Amino acid sequence: MPADPIQRLLAAPPDLPVVAGLGAVAAALDDRRCVVVQAPPGTGKTTMVPPSVAASVDGRVVVTQPRRIAARAAARRLASLLGEPVGATVGYAVRGDRRSGAATRIEFVTTGVLLRRLQRDPELAGFGAVVLDEVHERQLDADLTLALLLEVRESLRPDLRLVAMSATVEAERTASLVGGGTPAPVVAVPGALHPVAHVWSPLPAGVRRADERGLTPAFLDHVAATVRRALDEQAGDVLAFLPGVGEVAGVVSRLAGVGPGVDVLPLHGRLPSAEQDRALSPGPRRRVVVSTAVAESSLTVPGVRVVVDAGLSRQPRTDHRRGLAGLVTVGVSRAAAEQRAGRAGREGPGAAYRCWSEADHAHLAAHPEPEIATADLTSFALEIAAWGSPDPAGLALLDQPPAAALDAARTTLRALGAVEDDGTVTPRGRAIAGVPVDPRLARALLDGAEVVGAQRAAEIVALLAEDVRAPGGDLVAALRGLRRGGPAAGAWRAAVDRLRTSVPHGGTDTDHRLTDDVAVGLVVALAHPDRVARLRPGRKDGSTTYLMTSGTGATLPPGSGLVGLPWLAIADADRRPGVRDATIRSAAPLSEDLALEAASGLWHEADEVGWADGRVVARRVTRVGAIELAAAPLESPDPALVADAVRDGLRRDGLAIFRWTDAAVALRQRLAFLHGALGAPWPDVSDDALLNALDTWLGPDLARVRGARDLQRVDVLAALRRLLPWPESGRLDELAPETVRVPSGSQVRVSYDGEQPVLAVRVQEVFGWAAAPKLADGRVPLLLHLLSPARRPAAVTSDLASFWVSGYPQVRAELRGRYPKHAWPDDPTTAPPTRGVRRPRDAQVSRPGRGSRG
C-alpha cells in the first residue's frame, strides 16, 4: 500500500462515477495542460479530481468553490477519505478562516480568496494547478478569475495546469474559452442518479406567492405544508430549498414540532460552522434540512431522498438609474430545478416536490443569467483596473459586461478616487482593492477610521459587509445587539478583526466624541454618499418619506424607530417594479453637517432656469446631489438658459400656447399641404417637427420670452415665414394659392384643413368648368364642395366632368323648385356662370307646374 495518502486514495478509490474518467483527465492535462470536466452533481468530481491532479503536478493544487460553506465541506470530505484531519494534506482558506499548513497539497478556497492571491502574486508561485469547480454557476468572481488565469497561463505560467469543472451541458462553451485557439479537451462523466419522481404542488387558488413586501406568509405556509406532505408520503431525509436566510428561518419555525423523531435543521452561509456541520452530517433521526441555494450543486447533504423546491432563487440585480443594488428574488431556472431535484436521487430512488405547476415549469428560463449581466460591477471594475486591464474587452470572459453597468461602476470608482478618468487604478484604488469588501465599504473603513476610530469603523463596516439584519431598519440597534452577543456575533467579530488589520498603521481609537448613532450614520454615508437622504418636507406622510442624493425617493417601513429624523444614511433599500419609491431596509441617523461632509463630492451650485406654471423661473440653487439646500432668485439669467427653458416649456405645454392668427394657421396649413404633396424642400410643420426646429423658425424670439404672455406676443406668421424655402417660396401662391378664381369671376378661398384642398363654391358659379383645377404642379385636384344658392352642401366631387353627367341632373331636380330664380340649365358645361338670381335669357328653363316642389 503506498505511503502517500493521495496515492493510497487513488489506488483504492470510493465507488464514484467520476473515477472512470480520472485517466482521461490526467491524459488531457499531460497533453494540453488544461481540461474541462463535465459531470452532474453527485458524481464525485469535487472529491476525486483534485487528488488525481495533485498526483501528477509539482506544487499545491488550489480548488475553488463558490461559497465558504462548500469549501469547508469539500475539504472535510476529502480529508476524511485520506484518514487525516483538515489542515494536513488537505486544507481550506475562506474569508476569516484558514486551516492549511506547509504540508498541505490540496487547498479548497472560495473564488474570492483566489482572486486576492492572483492580484498579490500573478505567477501563483508554489501552485502547480488550479481546479475551478462549479463554473456553470457563472458567478462574477468565477468568470473573472477564469479570465485572469487564462492570461497568467499565456504570459507568465504556461506550465500551470487548469481544470474547469461544470455540472451542465454548457461545458463545450467553457472548453472553447479555456483552450484558446483550439478547444480544451472535455471529459464527460455520466451521472449515476437513481430515478426521481416529480410531484407538482402548486399554490392553492387565491394564494399569492409574493406581494410588495416580498414572499407572502401564505406561500411559506404552503412550502411548510408541502414538506409535511412529503414526510408522510416518502421515506428518507427531506431537503427543502428556499431563496434566502429569512425564508429558511420562516419555514423552520413553521415546521417546529413537525413530528416525533424528526429534526428540522437550517442550512445557509451565515450559520456558525458547527451548525453547518450538523446539517451536513448524517443524524440519528430523520431530518428535514431547510437550505438556501448553497446545497444546490456544490454540497452533498447525506441521507436525502426527498427534495421540496420552493422554485425561487436570489440573484444580484442593479437598478443603475437609481443606484440601487442588491439581491432580488426570482424564479428558478429549469437547469437549477433539475439540479435541485437530482439531490433526491443520489442514494436511491427519490421524489422532488415542486411548489409550482407543470404548466408554469414550461415557462421557466432554461438557465440562470450570468452575474456579469445583472450584478453591480464596481468590484469587478476595480479588480480589472488593479490587474492592469481596465478595458474588459481584452480579457477572455465568457460574456462581456453590459456597457451601461460598467460605466456606472467606473463613475462610482472615480468618485471614490480609486481610478483615473481613463480607468487606470490610483494608489488610493490599490489601497481600497486591498480591503476584502466592496470598494464602497473599503472607502468607508479607510476614511471613517480617521473620524470615528479604527475599531468602531471596522465594527460598522463588518455590520454592513456581513449583511446583518437590522431590527426596524435601525443599524445602530443592530450594532448594539451584536456587541451584546447572539447567533451572528461570532462571524461579525471575526470580520471586525480582519478589517481592523486593513486600516493603515492600525488606525486610531481615540474618542472622537461622536455617539454611536452619528458614527454609524457617518460610516454608512461614506460608503454610500448617493444614499444620504433628507426628509421630504410638506407631505402628509413626510415623517416616513425621504429623498436620496441620487434622486430616488425612499420610505421607512411602518413602525421604524427612525421615523421623523431629518437626515438618514441609508445602507440598504430596494425598489419593487411598479413602485415609485424604494423601501428602506437599513439606515442610521445623520446630522446635516456630517451628511454634507460625507457627500461633499455631490455638492454643487448652479444657475437653474426652467419653465414652471407658464413662466420662466430663474434661480441660483445649491444642492447635494438631488437634494436642494438653498435657492435665490437670479436677476439676469443667461439668455441661452432662458431659451432652453422656453423650449422645454413649449415641448411640455405644446404650440397652442402661441397666439395663432387666421393668417398664421392658413400659412401652416398650406405648407403642410405642400410638404405632403411635394416633400422637400417644403418643410414639415407638424407639432413634433416645429418643436424640434424651434431655433430655426422662432430664432431670436426665444431669448426675449419670460413667460406665457411673451409667447402670446410672438408674431407666429412672421416666424413661420422663416421656414419658407428659397427660391421655391416664390411659387407658394402658384402651388398652393390662398384663393382660386372661378368662372363667375369670384375669388374663392381654398381650405387646406384636411387631407385634400377644398374649394366651397355655389354650383352656379362653376358653370362652364369642364374639370376642377389641380394644385401642386397639377398633382392634387381641388375637392369641390358644390353649394346650393343658400350655401348649403349639394354635392362633393373632385371629378367635375363626371359630376356634370351623373350627379348634376339629380341636384338640379332636387333644387330648381326650391330656388326657381337661380339658373338650372340643362347643359351646365356650356351655360354661363352666374353669381345671383338674374339669369341670362339663353339660360331660361321652363318653370315647374303650379304646386310642384321640383
C-alpha positions in Angstrom: 0.0 0.0 0.0 1.5 3.4 -1.0 2.7 5.6 1.9 1.4 8.8 0.2 -2.2 9.3 1.4 -3.2 10.7 -2.1 -1.7 7.6 -3.9 -3.5 5.4 -1.3 -6.8 7.0 -2.1 -6.3 6.7 -5.9 -5.2 3.1 -5.6 -8.5 2.2 -3.7 -10.9 4.9 -4.7 -14.5 5.1 -3.4 -17.3 3.9 -5.8 -18.0 7.2 -7.5 -18.8 7.6 -11.2 -16.1 10.2 -11.8 -13.3 7.6 -11.0 -13.8 6.2 -14.5 -12.8 9.5 -16.1 -9.7 10.3 -14.0 -7.4 8.7 -16.5 -8.8 10.9 -19.3 -8.4 14.0 -17.1 -4.7 13.1 -16.4 -4.0 12.5 -20.1 -5.6 15.8 -21.2 -3.5 17.6 -18.6 -0.3 16.0 -19.8 -1.2 16.8 -23.4 -2.8 20.2 -23.2 -2.3 21.3 -19.6 -6.0 22.1 -19.5 -9.2 20.2 -19.4 -13.0 20.7 -18.9 -14.8 18.1 -16.7 -18.5 17.9 -17.3 -20.2 15.8 -14.6 -23.6 16.3 -12.9 -23.8 16.7 -9.1 -23.2 13.5 -7.1 -20.6 12.0 -9.4 -17.7 12.8 -7.0 -15.8 15.3 -9.2 -15.2 17.7 -6.4 -13.8 14.9 -4.2 -11.7 12.9 -6.7 -10.5 15.2 -9.4 -8.3 17.3 -7.1 -6.3 14.4 -5.7 -5.9 13.0 -9.2 -4.4 16.3 -10.4 -2.3 16.6 -7.3 -0.7 13.2 -8.0 0.7 14.4 -11.3 1.9 18.0 -10.6 4.6 19.7 -8.6 3.3 22.2 -6.2 0.0 22.8 -4.4 -3.4 22.3 -6.1 -5.9 25.1 -5.3 -9.6 24.2 -5.8 -12.2 27.0 -5.9 -15.7 26.7 -4.6 -18.4 29.3 -5.0 -19.2 29.5 -1.2 -17.4 29.3 2.1 -19.6 26.5 3.4 -18.8 24.5 0.3 -15.1 25.0 0.5 -15.0 23.8 4.2 -17.3 20.9 3.5 -15.3 19.7 0.5 -12.0 19.9 2.5 -13.6 17.9 5.3 -14.9 15.2 2.9 -11.6 14.7 1.2 -9.6 14.8 4.4 -11.8 12.1 5.9 -11.2 9.9 2.8 -7.5 10.3 3.4 -7.9 9.5 7.1 -6.4 12.8 8.1 -7.5 15.9 9.9 -8.3 19.1 7.9 -5.2 21.2 7.6 -2.7 18.3 6.8 -2.7 17.1 3.2 -6.0 18.8 2.6 -6.9 22.3 3.9 -9.1 25.2 3.1 -8.9 29.0 3.2 -12.0 31.2 3.2 -12.6 34.7 4.3 -11.8 34.9 8.0 -10.9 31.2 8.4 -8.0 29.2 7.2 -6.8 25.7 8.0 -3.8 24.7 6.0 -0.1 24.3 6.5 3.3 23.7 4.9 2.3 20.1 4.2 -1.0 20.9 2.5 -1.1 19.8 -1.1 -4.8 20.4 -1.9 -6.4 23.6 -0.7 -10.1 24.4 -1.1 -10.7 28.2 -1.3 -13.5 30.5 -2.3 -13.1 32.1 -5.7 -12.7 35.5 -3.9 -9.7 34.2 -2.0 -8.0 33.0 -5.2 -8.8 36.4 -6.8 -6.9 38.1 -4.0 -4.0 35.8 -4.4 -3.8 36.5 -8.1 -3.7 40.2 -7.5 -0.9 39.8 -5.0 1.1 37.2 -6.9 0.0 36.7 -10.6 2.6 33.9 -11.0 0.9 31.9 -8.2 4.3 30.8 -7.0 4.2 27.3 -5.4 1.0 26.3 -7.1 1.0 23.6 -9.8 -2.6 23.5 -10.8 -5.9 25.3 -10.3 -9.2 23.5 -10.3 -12.2 25.8 -10.9 -15.3 24.0 -9.6 -19.0 24.8 -10.4 -18.1 27.2 -13.3 -21.7 26.7 -14.6 -23.0 28.9 -11.8 -21.5 31.8 -13.6 -20.7 33.9 -10.6 -18.9 37.1 -11.3 -15.8 36.3 -9.3 -15.5 32.9 -11.0 -15.8 34.4 -14.5 -13.2 37.0 -13.7 -10.8 34.5 -12.1 -11.0 32.2 -15.1 -10.2 35.1 -17.4 -7.2 36.2 -15.3 -5.9 32.6 -15.0 -6.0 32.3 -18.8 -3.9 35.4 -19.1 -1.5 34.1 -16.5 -1.1 30.8 -18.4 -0.4 32.7 -21.6 2.1 35.2 -20.4 3.6 34.0 -17.1 2.9 30.4 -16.3 2.5 28.2 -19.3 3.2 25.2 -17.1 0.2 25.9 -14.8 -2.5 23.2 -15.1 -6.0 24.4 -15.3 -9.2 22.3 -14.8 -12.7 23.8 -15.2 -15.5 21.6 -13.8 -19.1 22.1 -14.8 -22.3 20.4 -13.9 -24.2 21.4 -17.0 -24.0 20.7 -20.7 -22.6 24.1 -21.4 -19.1 22.7 -20.9 -18.3 23.0 -24.7 -18.5 26.8 -24.4 -16.1 26.8 -21.5 -13.8 24.5 -23.4 -13.6 26.9 -26.3 -12.5 29.7 -24.0 -10.1 27.6 -21.9 -8.3 26.1 -24.9 -7.7 29.4 -26.6 -7.3 28.7 -30.4 -8.2 25.1 -30.0 -10.9 24.0 -27.6 -9.7 22.2 -24.5 -10.4 18.5 -24.1 -13.8 17.8 -22.5 -14.1 14.8 -20.2 -17.8 13.9 -19.8 -18.8 11.8 -16.8 -22.3 10.4 -16.9 -24.3 10.6 -13.7 -25.4 7.6 -11.7 -28.6 9.1 -10.3 -31.5 6.9 -9.3 -34.9 7.7 -10.8 -36.6 10.8 -9.3 -40.4 11.2 -9.4 -41.6 14.8 -9.9 -44.6 15.8 -7.8 -46.3 19.1 -8.6 -47.5 21.1 -5.7 -48.9 24.4 -7.0 -50.2 27.1 -4.8 -53.9 26.9 -3.9 -56.3 29.2 -5.8 -56.3 32.7 -4.5 -52.9 32.4 -2.7 -50.2 34.8 -3.9 -46.6 33.9 -3.8 -45.3 37.4 -3.3 -46.5 40.9 -2.7 -44.9 44.4 -2.3 -43.2 43.2 0.9 -41.7 40.0 -0.5 -42.8 36.4 -0.2 -46.1 36.1 1.5 -46.6 34.2 4.8 -49.2 32.2 2.9 -46.6 31.0 0.5 -44.2 29.9 3.3 -47.2 28.1 4.8 -47.6 26.3 1.5 -44.0 25.3 1.4 -44.1 24.0 5.0 -47.3 22.1 4.2 -45.6 20.5 1.2 -42.7 19.4 3.4 -45.2 17.8 5.8 -46.9 16.0 2.9 -43.5 14.8 1.6 -42.7 13.4 5.1 -45.9 11.5 5.1 -45.7 10.1 1.6 -42.0 9.4 1.2 -39.1 7.8 3.1 -35.7 9.3 3.9 -34.5 12.8 4.8 -36.0 15.9 3.2 -34.0 18.8 1.7 -36.1 21.9 1.1 -34.8 24.8 -1.0 -35.8 28.4 -0.1 -34.3 31.6 -1.7 -32.9 33.3 1.4 -32.0 33.2 5.1 -35.2 34.9 6.2 -37.4 32.4 4.3 -35.3 29.5 5.7 -36.0 30.7 9.2 -39.7 31.2 8.4 -40.1 27.6 7.2 -38.0 26.2 10.0 -40.3 27.9 12.6 -43.4 26.6 10.8 -42.0 23.1 10.9 -41.4 23.2 14.7 -42.9 20.0 16.2 -43.5 18.5 12.7 -43.4 15.1 14.2 -41.6 12.8 16.7 -38.3 11.5 15.5 -37.8 14.3 13.0 -35.1 17.0 13.3 -35.5 20.3 11.4 -32.2 22.0 10.6 -31.4 25.2 8.8 -28.5 25.4 6.3 -27.1 28.7 4.9 -23.8 30.6 4.8 -24.5 32.8 7.8 -24.7 29.9 10.3 -21.8 29.1 12.6 -19.6 26.3 11.3 -20.8 23.9 13.9 -24.4 24.3 12.8 -23.5 23.9 9.2 -21.6 20.7 10.0 -24.6 19.4 11.8 -26.8 19.9 8.7 -24.2 18.3 6.5 -23.7 15.2 8.7 -25.9 12.1 9.0 -28.1 12.2 12.1 -29.6 9.5 14.4 -33.1 10.5 13.4 -34.9 11.5 10.3 -34.1 15.0 9.2 -35.5 18.0 7.3 -32.8 20.3 6.1 -34.1 23.7 5.1 -31.5 25.3 2.9 -30.7 28.2 0.6 -29.1 27.5 -2.8 -25.8 26.5 -1.1 -27.0 22.9 -1.3 -28.0 23.2 -5.0 -24.8 21.8 -6.6 -21.7 22.3 -4.5 -22.7 20.5 -1.3 -23.7 17.0 -0.5 -26.4 16.5 2.2 -26.3 12.8 3.1 -29.5 10.8 3.6 -31.7 12.9 1.3 -34.3 11.0 -0.7 -36.8 13.9 -1.0 -36.5 17.4 -2.3 -39.0 20.2 -1.7 -38.3 23.1 -4.0 -39.9 26.5 -3.5 -38.9 27.4 -7.1 -37.1 30.6 -6.2 -33.5 31.9 -6.0 -31.7 35.1 -5.1 -29.8 36.8 -7.8 -27.9 40.1 -7.8 -29.8 42.9 -9.7 -28.8 46.5 -10.0 -31.0 49.5 -10.9 -28.3 51.6 -12.4 -30.5 54.6 -12.9 -31.4 54.8 -9.3 -28.1 53.4 -7.9 -29.8 50.6 -6.0 -28.1 47.2 -6.0 -29.0 44.1 -4.1 -30.3 40.5 -4.2 -33.7 40.0 -5.9 -35.9 37.0 -5.5 -36.5 35.5 -9.0 -38.0 32.3 -10.3 -35.5 29.4 -10.5 -34.3 28.2 -14.0 -35.1 24.8 -15.4 -31.4 23.8 -15.2 -31.3 24.8 -11.5 -34.6 23.0 -10.8 -33.1 19.8 -12.3 -30.0 20.1 -10.2 -32.1 20.5 -7.1 -34.3 17.6 -8.0 -31.2 15.4 -8.6 -30.3 15.7 -4.9 -33.1 13.3 -4.2 -31.7 10.5 -6.4 -28.1 10.2 -5.2 -28.6 7.4 -2.7 -31.6 5.7 -4.2 -35.0 6.3 -5.9 -36.4 9.6 -4.7 -39.0 12.3 -5.2 -38.9 16.0 -5.9 -41.9 18.1 -4.8 -42.1 21.3 -6.8 -44.2 24.2 -5.4 -45.4 25.3 -8.8 -47.4 23.7 -11.6 -46.2 21.7 -14.6 -47.6 24.5 -16.9 -45.5 27.1 -15.0 -42.4 24.9 -15.4 -42.5 25.2 -19.1 -42.2 29.0 -18.9 -39.1 29.0 -16.7 -35.8 30.3 -18.1 -33.6 27.5 -19.4 -30.5 28.7 -17.5 -29.8 31.3 -14.9 -28.5 34.6 -16.1 -24.7 35.1 -15.5 -24.0 37.5 -12.7 -21.9 39.7 -15.0 -25.1 40.6 -16.9 -27.1 41.6 -13.8 -24.8 42.4 -10.8 -23.2 45.6 -9.6 -19.9 45.8 -11.4 -18.0 48.2 -9.0 -15.8 45.5 -7.5 -15.3 43.9 -11.0 -14.2 47.2 -12.5 -11.7 47.8 -9.6 -10.3 44.3 -10.0 -9.6 44.6 -13.7 -8.1 48.1 -13.1 -5.8 46.8 -10.4 -4.9 43.9 -12.8 -3.9 46.4 -15.4 -6.7 45.7 -17.9 -9.3 48.4 -17.3 -10.9 47.5 -20.6 -12.5 44.1 -20.2 -12.7 43.6 -24.0 -9.1 42.4 -23.7 -9.9 39.6 -21.2 -11.1 36.1 -22.1 -14.6 36.4 -20.5 -17.4 34.1 -21.2 -19.7 37.2 -21.5 -18.7 40.9 -21.7 -20.2 43.2 -19.1 -23.1 45.5 -20.2 -21.7 48.9 -21.2 -24.2 50.8 -19.0 -23.4 48.8 -15.9 -19.6 49.2 -16.4 -19.9 52.9 -17.0 -21.9 53.2 -13.7 -19.2 51.2 -11.9 -16.4 53.4 -13.3 -18.3 56.5 -12.3 -18.5 55.2 -8.7 -14.8 54.4 -8.7 -13.9 57.8 -9.9 -16.0 59.4 -7.2 -14.0 57.2 -4.7 -10.7 58.4 -6.2 -9.9 54.7 -7.0 -9.4 55.1 -10.7 -8.3 57.9 -13.1 -10.5 59.2 -15.9 -9.0 56.6 -18.3 -9.9 53.8 -15.9 -6.3 53.1 -14.6 -6.1 52.4 -10.9 -4.8 55.0 -8.5 -2.7 54.4 -5.3 -5.9 55.0 -3.3 -7.6 52.5 -5.5 -5.0 49.9 -4.7 -5.5 50.5 -1.0 -9.2 50.1 -1.5 -8.7 47.0 -3.5 -6.6 45.5 -0.7 -9.6 45.6 1.7 -11.6 42.4 1.3 -15.0 44.1 1.0 -16.9 46.0 -1.6 -14.9 49.1 -2.7 -17.5 51.5 -1.2 -17.2 49.8 2.2 -13.5 49.8 1.9 -13.5 53.5 1.3 -15.8 53.9 4.4 -13.4 51.9 6.5 -10.3 53.8 5.5 -11.8 57.3 5.7 -14.1 56.5 8.6 -11.3 55.3 10.8 -9.9 58.8 10.9 -13.1 60.2 12.2 -14.8 57.6 14.4 -11.8 55.4 15.2 -10.4 52.3 13.6 -12.2 49.8 15.9 -15.6 51.4 15.5 -15.2 51.9 11.8 -14.3 48.2 11.5 -17.4 47.3 13.6 -19.7 49.3 11.4 -18.2 48.1 8.1 -18.4 44.5 9.3 -22.0 45.1 10.1 -22.6 46.2 6.6 -20.4 43.5 4.9 -22.0 40.6 6.8 -25.4 41.9 5.9 -26.7 41.7 9.4 -30.5 42.2 9.7 -31.4 45.5 11.3 -34.5 45.4 13.5 -36.9 48.0 12.2 -34.2 49.0 9.7 -32.2 50.6 12.6 -28.4 49.8 12.1 -27.5 51.4 15.4 -29.8 48.9 17.2 -28.2 46.1 15.2 -24.7 47.2 16.2 -25.6 47.3 19.9 -27.2 43.9 19.6 -24.1 42.4 18.1 -21.9 43.8 20.8 -24.1 42.0 23.4 -23.7 38.7 21.5 -26.1 36.4 19.7 -26.1 34.0 16.8 -24.5 36.3 14.3 -22.0 37.9 16.7 -19.2 35.3 16.1 -19.0 35.8 12.4 -19.3 39.6 12.9 -16.4 39.7 15.4 -14.2 37.7 13.1 -14.9 40.2 10.3 -14.2 43.1 12.6 -10.8 41.7 13.5 -10.0 41.1 9.9 -11.0 44.6 8.8 -9.2 46.2 11.7 -5.9 44.9 10.3 -6.7 46.5 7.0 -6.5 50.0 8.4 -3.1 51.5 7.7 -0.8 51.8 10.8 -3.6 50.2 12.8 -5.6 53.4 12.7 -6.6 55.3 15.9 -9.1 54.5 18.6 -9.2 58.0 20.1 -12.6 59.0 21.4 -13.8 61.4 18.7 -16.8 62.4 20.8 -19.3 61.0 18.2 -22.1 58.9 19.6 -22.7 55.5 18.0 -25.8 56.9 16.4 -23.9 59.5 14.4 -20.8 57.4 13.9 -22.8 54.6 12.2 -24.6 57.2 10.1 -21.3 58.8 9.0 -19.6 55.5 8.0 -22.7 54.4 6.1 -22.7 57.8 4.3 -19.1 57.4 3.4 -19.9 54.1 1.9 -23.0 55.3 0.1 -23.0 59.1 -0.4 -25.6 58.6 -3.1 -27.9 57.2 -0.4 -27.7 60.2 2.0 -31.3 61.1 2.4 -33.3 64.1 3.8 -36.9 64.0 5.0 -39.3 65.3 2.3 -41.0 68.4 3.5 -44.6 69.4 3.3 -46.3 65.9 2.9 -48.8 64.1 5.0 -46.5 61.1 5.0 -43.5 63.3 5.4 -42.4 61.6 8.6 -41.5 58.4 6.7 -40.6 59.6 3.1 -37.1 60.7 2.1 -35.3 61.9 -0.9 -31.8 60.5 -1.5 -29.0 62.4 -3.1 -29.3 60.0 -6.1 -32.7 61.4 -6.8 -34.6 58.3 -5.7 -37.4 58.5 -3.1 -37.3 56.1 -0.2 -39.8 55.2 2.5 -39.2 53.8 6.0 -41.2 50.7 6.9 -44.1 51.1 9.3 -43.0 51.1 13.0 -39.4 52.0 12.3 -37.7 53.8 15.2 -36.1 56.2 12.6 -39.4 57.8 11.7 -39.2 61.6 11.6 -35.4 62.0 11.7 -34.4 64.9 9.4 -31.4 63.1 7.8 -30.6 59.4 7.3 -27.7 57.4 5.8 -29.3 54.5 4.0 -27.3 51.3 3.8 -29.8 49.2 2.0 -33.0 49.9 0.1 -34.9 48.1 -2.6 -37.4 49.2 -5.2 -40.0 46.8 -6.5 -41.3 47.0 -10.0 -44.2 49.4 -10.4 -43.4 51.2 -7.1 -42.1 54.7 -7.3 -40.2 54.9 -4.0 -37.7 52.4 -2.6 -38.3 50.8 0.8 -35.5 51.4 3.3 -34.2 48.2 4.8 -31.5 49.6 7.0 -30.3 53.1 7.8 -28.8 55.2 10.6 -29.3 58.8 11.8 -27.1 61.5 10.4 -26.6 65.2 11.2 -26.8 67.7 8.4 -23.1 68.7 8.8 -21.9 65.2 8.5 -24.3 64.4 5.7 -22.8 67.3 3.7 -19.3 66.3 4.6 -19.8 62.7 3.6 -21.5 63.6 0.3 -19.2 66.6 -0.4 -18.3 65.2 -3.8 -22.0 65.6 -4.7 -22.2 69.3 -3.6 -22.7 71.8 -6.4 -24.1 75.3 -7.0 -25.6 76.1 -10.4 -27.9 78.5 -12.1 -31.1 76.8 -13.0 -33.6 78.3 -15.5 -36.7 76.3 -16.0 -40.3 76.6 -17.2 -43.0 76.4 -14.4 -46.6 77.4 -14.3 -46.4 79.2 -17.7 -43.3 81.3 -17.0 -39.5 81.2 -16.9 -38.2 80.7 -13.3 -34.5 81.5 -12.8 -32.7 80.6 -9.6 -29.2 80.0 -8.2 -29.5 76.7 -6.4 -27.2 74.9 -4.0 -27.7 71.1 -4.0 -26.1 68.0 -2.6 -26.9 65.5 -5.4 -30.7 65.8 -5.9 -31.4 67.4 -2.5 -31.9 71.2 -2.7 -30.3 73.0 0.2 -30.8 76.7 -0.8 -32.1 78.8 -3.7 -32.2 82.5 -4.5 -33.8 84.4 -7.5 -31.5 85.0 -10.4 -31.9 88.5 -11.8 -30.0 88.3 -15.1 -30.1 84.7 -16.3 -28.0 83.5 -19.3 -30.1 84.1 -22.5 -29.1 80.6 -23.7 -30.6 79.1 -20.5 -33.7 81.1 -20.9 -34.1 79.9 -24.5 -33.6 76.3 -23.3 -36.3 76.8 -20.6 -38.7 78.1 -23.2 -38.0 75.2 -25.4 -38.8 72.8 -22.6 -42.0 74.7 -21.8 -43.1 74.5 -25.4 -42.4 70.8 -25.5 -44.4 70.3 -22.3 -47.3 72.7 -23.0 -47.5 72.5 -26.8 -47.7 75.0 -29.6 -51.2 76.1 -28.6 -49.6 78.5 -26.1 -48.9 80.8 -29.0 -51.5 83.2 -30.4 -52.3 81.7 -33.8 -53.9 84.2 -36.1 -56.0 83.1 -39.0 -53.2 84.1 -41.4 -50.7 82.0 -39.4 -53.0 79.0 -39.3 -53.6 79.3 -43.0 -49.9 79.5 -43.9 -49.2 76.5 -41.8 -51.9 74.5 -43.5 -50.6 75.5 -47.0 -47.1 74.5 -46.0 -48.3 71.2 -44.6 -50.2 70.5 -47.9 -47.1 71.2 -50.0 -44.8 69.1 -47.7 -47.3 66.2 -48.1 -47.7 66.6 -51.9 -44.2 67.6 -52.9 -41.9 66.8 -50.0 -38.6 68.6 -49.6 -37.7 71.4 -49.7 -41.2 72.3 -48.4 -40.9 72.0 -44.6 -42.6 69.6 -42.2 -44.8 71.8 -40.0 -46.3 69.1 -37.7 -46.2 69.8 -34.0 -43.3 67.4 -33.5 -41.3 68.9 -36.4 -41.9 72.5 -35.2 -40.9 71.6 -31.6 -37.7 70.0 -32.9 -36.9 73.0 -35.0 -37.7 75.8 -32.6 -34.3 77.6 -33.2 -35.0 77.6 -37.0 -38.3 79.3 -37.1 -38.5 81.2 -33.7 -34.9 82.4 -33.9 -34.2 85.4 -31.7 -37.7 85.4 -30.3 -36.8 82.7 -27.7 -34.3 84.7 -25.7 -36.8 87.6 -25.2 -39.5 85.3 -23.7 -40.0 85.3 -19.9 -43.5 83.8 -19.8 -46.7 82.8 -21.5 -47.6 86.5 -22.1 -44.4 86.9 -24.1 -45.2 83.9 -26.2 -48.6 85.4 -26.9 -46.9 88.4 -28.4 -44.7 86.4 -30.8 -45.6 87.0 -34.5 -46.2 83.4 -35.4 -46.9 84.3 -39.1 -43.5 86.0 -39.5 -41.8 83.1 -37.6 -43.3 80.6 -40.0 -42.2 82.5 -43.0 -38.6 81.8 -41.9 -39.3 78.2 -42.9 -40.2 79.1 -46.5 -37.6 77.5 -48.8 -35.8 79.8 -51.2 -36.2 80.2 -54.2 -39.2 77.9 -54.2 -41.1 80.2 -51.8 -41.8 82.5 -54.9 -44.1 79.8 -56.2 -46.1 79.5 -53.0 -49.2 81.2 -54.3 -49.0 79.3 -57.6 -48.6 75.8 -56.0 -50.9 76.4 -53.0 -53.0 79.6 -53.7 -55.0 81.2 -51.0 -57.9 81.7 -53.4 -59.0 80.4 -56.8 -60.8 82.5 -59.5 -63.9 80.6 -60.5 -65.8 81.0 -63.9 -68.2 83.6 -62.3 -65.2 85.9 -61.6 -65.3 85.4 -57.8 -62.1 84.8 -55.9 -63.0 81.8 -53.6 -60.7 80.9 -50.6 -59.2 77.4 -50.7 -59.3 75.4 -47.4 -56.2 73.3 -46.7 -57.6 72.0 -43.4 -57.7 68.3 -44.4 -56.1 65.7 -46.5 -57.1 67.4 -49.8 -57.6 71.1 -50.5 -61.2 72.1 -50.6 -63.0 74.8 -52.6 -66.5 75.5 -51.3 -68.5 77.4 -54.1 -72.1 77.7 -55.3 -72.8 75.4 -58.2 -74.0 78.3 -60.5 -70.5 79.9 -60.2 -68.7 77.0 -61.8 -70.9 76.5 -64.9 -68.6 76.2 -67.8 -65.8 74.5 -66.0 -65.0 71.2 -67.6 -62.7 70.0 -64.8 -61.7 71.1 -61.3 -58.3 72.8 -61.1 -55.3 70.9 -59.8 -52.7 72.3 -57.4 -49.1 71.5 -56.5 -47.9 71.4 -60.1 -51.0 69.6 -61.2 -50.6 66.7 -58.7 -53.6 67.3 -56.4 -57.1 68.1 -57.8 -59.2 70.5 -55.8 -62.1 68.9 -53.9 -65.1 70.9 -54.9 -67.8 71.3 -52.2 -70.7 72.5 -54.5 -73.2 74.6 -52.6 -76.9 75.4 -53.1 -77.9 79.1 -53.6 -78.3 79.1 -49.8 -74.6 78.0 -49.4 -75.7 74.6 -48.2 -73.8 71.4 -49.4 -75.3 70.0 -52.5 -72.5 67.7 -53.8 -68.8 66.9 -53.2 -66.5 66.0 -56.1 -63.0 66.2 -57.5 -64.1 64.8 -60.9 -66.3 67.7 -62.2 -66.7 66.2 -65.7 -68.3 63.0 -64.2 -70.4 65.1 -61.9 -72.0 67.1 -64.8 -73.0 63.9 -66.4 -74.2 61.8 -63.5 -74.6 64.0 -60.4 -75.8 67.3 -61.6 -79.2 66.1 -63.0 -80.2 64.8 -59.6 -79.1 68.0 -57.9 -80.9 70.1 -60.5 -84.1 68.0 -60.0 -83.9 68.4 -56.2 -83.1 72.2 -56.1 -84.6 74.0 -59.0 -88.1 74.0 -57.5 -86.7 75.3 -54.2 -84.6 78.0 -55.9 -86.6 79.0 -59.1 -84.9 82.3 -59.5 -81.5 80.7 -60.0 -80.1 79.2 -63.1 -80.5 75.4 -63.6 -79.5 74.9 -67.2 -79.8 71.5 -68.9 -76.2 71.7 -70.0 -74.0 73.3 -67.3 -70.8 72.9 -69.3 -71.9 75.5 -71.9 -74.1 77.7 -69.7 -72.7 81.0 -68.5 -71.9 81.1 -64.8 -73.9 83.4 -62.5 -73.4 84.9 -59.1 -77.0 85.9 -58.3 -80.6 85.3 -59.3 -80.6 87.2 -62.6 -80.4 84.7 -65.4 -79.3 85.4 -68.9 -82.1 84.8 -71.5 -80.2 82.0 -73.1 -80.2 80.1 -69.8 -84.0 80.2 -69.3 -85.6 76.9 -68.4 -89.3 76.1 -68.1 -90.9 76.8 -64.7 -92.3 73.7 -63.0 -96.1 73.4 -62.7 -98.1 75.2 -60.0 -97.8 73.5 -56.7 -94.7 71.5 -57.7 -91.7 71.4 -55.5 -89.4 70.2 -58.3 
